[in-house]
Amino acid sequence: MLSIPLTLASNSPRRQQLLRELGLDFNVEIRPTDELFPADMPETDVASFLAQQKATQFQTDLGNRLVLCADTIVVVDNEILNKPANEIEAKVMLQKLSGRSHEVITGICLLSQAGFQTVSDTAKVTFKTLSDSQIDYYIAHYHPFDKAGAYGVQEWIGMMGISRIEGSFYTIMGLPLHLVYHLLQPYIRI
């Protein structure tokens, strides 16, 4: 489907699944990147900034391929919730999200011979009030330590706890497919 090879720079099984479901062939290659950003950077810019930082790691040996990078953050009360380090952090994050709305911002960057193309998408998610036992059950059974905000929208907690979504479900999963397809469209042959 693509006229040149695509590399996905993500270990996320969800991102890999979504690209496969979009009908794309790709390989996965990860390069270490510090996920640091300026403290005064607006929250709305962080995910795109980090996605481009990841793509920068491929700039010197890009060759004849495309490299797709992504980063997802969760924002509540102007606080960025990254991936929790342990059960305690996961519980604190989910308690902050319980009974409230928050934003999920996913930034993507496509690196090609033409340079960087970086965009982001925002979705608003509302959780019903979650009990401590529901939060504990989710953490114990789903181990959400590789997910921003300590949850996966497609998992049990999303199925039973999310009462409203405004925006793309796929943005919340970590890869806004409508934007990915748009960026890749010049290379798609169907």
C-alpha positions, 0 to 999 in steps of 0.5 A: 500500500505504501510506495516506500517503507515505513518504520514505526518508532513505538513499542506500543502494541496498541499503535502497532495493532492500529497501523495493521488494522489501517492496512499498513506494512511497517517495521518497528524500530525504537531508539532511546529518547529523553522524554523531557520538555521545557517546563514552561511549554504549554501542555497542548504542545508537549505531545507533538514536541516529544513525538518530534524529539523521537523522530529526530533520533532517525534523522541522520540515517533516514535513508529511503523510508518514512518514520512515524513517531507518536506521544500521548499525554493526559492533562487534568487541571493543567497537570500532565499525567504521564505513565505511572511508575507503580501501583500507587502512582496509578491509583493516584492518577485514576483517583484524579480522573474519577468523576471528571473530564480530562484531555488526551493529546496525542502528537504524531511526527512523520519524518521523510526526505522532505523533513518533519511533519508534526501534528496533534489531536485532542480528545476530551474524556469523562469518567464516571465516579470510580470506587477505590475497589474498581480502581484497585481491580483494574490496576491488579488485572490490567497493569496500566504502567505503560499508559499515560494517565494509567488507563487504556480506553479499550480496556475494562476501565474504559468500557465500564467507566468512561461516560463520554468521549468528545473526539477520536477514540483512536487519539485516546488509544494513542494514534489518531488514525485520521491524521496518520492517514492524512500524513501518509496519503502522498505515499499511499498507492491504492 
